[in-house]
Amino acid sequence: MRIRMQEGIGFTLRFGVAISVLLVIAGLALMFADGGGGGYTLSQIASTSSRVNTSLFSLSAIAAAAQNLDGLGFVLLGLVVLVATPIARVVLSIAAFASERSLLYTAITLIVLINLLVALLIVPGIIAG
């Protein structure tokens, strides 16, 4: 059982990274074909003082942009998948440790998940305002 779960976790990591890379490449191709994305030109996106900020885009806006074949939407969706991949790995690890009845490792991994979610969902709101 343990080896199977580790294989599943490894597959999740490889699959998540592969999907993320494909989304970013597709987004970049669309951005170059369209001369930009998300209402921004390529020079605005690539500028060191770019106004493009990932905190300006909600998950629903990213999904809508990708659905409309907007290149920036695909790039941002790829980044979301990349961030979600290790979180999925932690969730699968919790399930694996729980199925093995390893209370200590289940609790430790649950704390890791809580830390990740706090860092992603709560801390940015505190910093912003």
VEXZAMAR-158243 format. One record per residue (C-alpha): residue number from 1; residue in one letter; chain; x, y, z. Coordinates in Angstrom, 3 decimals. Last residue first. Layout:
<recs>
(NUM,'a','A',(X,Y,Z))
...
</recs>
This chain:
<recs>
(129,'g','A',(-3.916,46.104,3.717))
(128,'a','A',(-1.932,44.222,1.293))
(127,'i','A',(0.249,42.440,3.850))
(126,'i','A',(-2.726,41.042,5.756))
(125,'g','A',(-4.464,39.940,2.576))
(124,'p','A',(-1.269,38.271,1.323))
(123,'v','A',(-0.933,36.450,4.680))
(122,'i','A',(-4.383,34.860,4.592))
(121,'l','A',(-4.752,32.757,1.450))
(120,'l','A',(-1.346,31.567,0.326))
(119,'a','A',(0.655,31.641,3.563))
(118,'v','A',(-2.340,30.416,5.573))
(117,'l','A',(-2.898,27.603,3.076))
(116,'l','A',(0.727,26.497,3.164))
(115,'n','A',(0.879,26.617,6.966))
(114,'i','A',(-2.358,24.603,7.236))
(113,'l','A',(-0.955,21.990,4.856))
(112,'v','A',(2.289,21.748,6.853))
(111,'i','A',(0.275,21.356,10.065))
(110,'l','A',(-1.676,18.524,8.412))
(109,'t','A',(1.640,16.922,7.480))
(108,'i','A',(2.750,17.007,11.113))
(107,'a','A',(-0.595,15.610,12.307))
(106,'t','A',(-0.592,12.765,9.781))
(105,'y','A',(3.044,12.068,10.594))
(104,'l','A',(2.294,11.717,14.315))
(103,'l','A',(-0.966,9.797,13.866))
(102,'s','A',(0.480,7.128,11.614))
(101,'r','A',(-2.636,5.059,11.027))
(100,'e','A',(-1.246,3.823,7.689))
(99,'s','A',(-4.395,5.178,6.014))
(98,'a','A',(-3.844,8.472,7.849))
(97,'f','A',(-0.262,8.679,6.616))
(96,'a','A',(-1.351,8.112,3.022))
(95,'a','A',(-4.288,10.544,3.243))
(94,'i','A',(-2.059,13.237,4.730))
(93,'s','A',(0.510,12.539,2.000))
(92,'l','A',(-2.190,12.968,-0.648))
(91,'v','A',(-3.052,16.388,0.808))
(90,'v','A',(0.650,17.336,0.871))
(89,'r','A',(1.057,16.276,-2.769))
(88,'a','A',(-2.022,18.277,-3.745))
(87,'i','A',(-0.431,21.321,-2.103))
(86,'p','A',(2.753,20.579,-4.047))
(85,'t','A',(0.752,20.728,-7.301))
(84,'a','A',(-1.460,23.713,-6.462))
(83,'v','A',(1.373,26.216,-6.946))
(82,'l','A',(2.222,24.839,-10.404))
(81,'v','A',(-1.463,24.626,-11.331))
(80,'v','A',(-1.918,28.288,-10.383))
(79,'l','A',(1.179,29.205,-12.392))
(78,'g','A',(-0.181,27.394,-15.447))
(77,'l','A',(-3.479,29.234,-15.001))
(76,'l','A',(-1.527,32.509,-14.985))
(75,'v','A',(0.195,31.597,-18.252))
(74,'f','A',(-3.097,30.480,-19.799))
(73,'g','A',(-4.841,33.690,-18.731))
(72,'l','A',(-1.970,35.735,-20.140))
(71,'g','A',(-2.477,34.007,-23.469))
(70,'d','A',(-6.198,34.720,-23.692))
(69,'l','A',(-7.962,31.718,-25.213))
(68,'n','A',(-11.384,32.926,-24.000))
(67,'q','A',(-11.534,29.951,-21.603))
(66,'a','A',(-8.096,30.965,-20.348))
(65,'a','A',(-9.384,34.457,-19.597))
(64,'a','A',(-12.479,33.076,-17.846))
(63,'a','A',(-10.364,30.719,-15.718))
(62,'i','A',(-7.990,33.548,-14.765))
(61,'a','A',(-10.911,35.829,-13.912))
(60,'s','A',(-12.481,33.079,-11.767))
(59,'l','A',(-9.174,32.508,-9.966))
(58,'s','A',(-8.914,36.217,-9.248))
(57,'f','A',(-6.388,38.389,-11.072))
(56,'l','A',(-4.884,41.575,-9.608))
(55,'s','A',(-2.679,39.582,-7.226))
(54,'t','A',(-0.791,38.248,-10.248))
(53,'n','A',(0.531,41.713,-11.002))
(52,'v','A',(0.776,43.214,-14.466))
(51,'r','A',(1.625,46.882,-14.013))
(50,'s','A',(5.084,46.188,-15.385))
(49,'s','A',(8.010,48.230,-14.086))
(48,'t','A',(10.573,45.702,-15.301))
(47,'s','A',(8.656,45.641,-18.593))
(46,'a','A',(7.762,42.233,-20.024))
(45,'i','A',(3.983,42.570,-19.625))
(44,'q','A',(3.846,46.146,-20.870))
(43,'s','A',(6.139,45.308,-23.817))
(42,'l','A',(3.980,42.313,-24.722))
(41,'t','A',(0.886,44.502,-24.787))
(40,'y','A',(-1.674,44.306,-22.002))
(39,'g','A',(-5.428,43.703,-22.274))
(38,'g','A',(-5.123,40.272,-20.713))
(37,'g','A',(-2.681,39.214,-23.378))
(36,'g','A',(-0.015,40.499,-25.699))
(35,'g','A',(0.994,40.660,-29.363))
(34,'d','A',(-1.695,38.151,-30.318))
(33,'a','A',(0.641,35.446,-31.654))
(32,'f','A',(3.252,36.211,-28.988))
(31,'m','A',(0.642,36.035,-26.243))
(30,'l','A',(-0.870,32.852,-27.679))
(29,'a','A',(2.536,31.150,-27.790))
(28,'l','A',(3.276,32.334,-24.254))
(27,'g','A',(-0.037,30.950,-23.055))
(26,'a','A',(0.538,27.594,-24.745))
(25,'i','A',(3.999,27.396,-23.162))
(24,'v','A',(2.571,28.337,-19.751))
(23,'l','A',(-0.243,25.775,-20.036))
(22,'l','A',(2.147,23.017,-21.162))
(21,'v','A',(4.548,23.773,-18.310))
(20,'s','A',(1.742,23.658,-15.742))
(19,'i','A',(0.374,20.399,-17.148))
(18,'a','A',(3.853,18.837,-16.922))
(17,'v','A',(4.410,20.149,-13.380))
(16,'g','A',(1.072,18.785,-12.207))
(15,'f','A',(1.595,15.410,-13.896))
(14,'r','A',(5.091,14.939,-12.460))
(13,'l','A',(3.970,15.902,-8.947))
(12,'t','A',(0.810,13.813,-9.089))
(11,'f','A',(2.764,10.837,-10.443))
(10,'g','A',(5.138,11.040,-7.493))
(9,'i','A',(2.190,11.105,-5.077))
(8,'g','A',(0.628,8.124,-6.820))
(7,'e','A',(3.914,6.225,-6.740))
(6,'q','A',(4.230,7.022,-3.036))
(5,'m','A',(0.690,5.729,-2.487))
(4,'r','A',(1.452,2.487,-4.308))
(3,'i','A',(4.672,1.999,-2.349))
(2,'r','A',(2.783,2.413,0.940))
(1,'m','A',(0.000,0.000,0.000))
</recs>
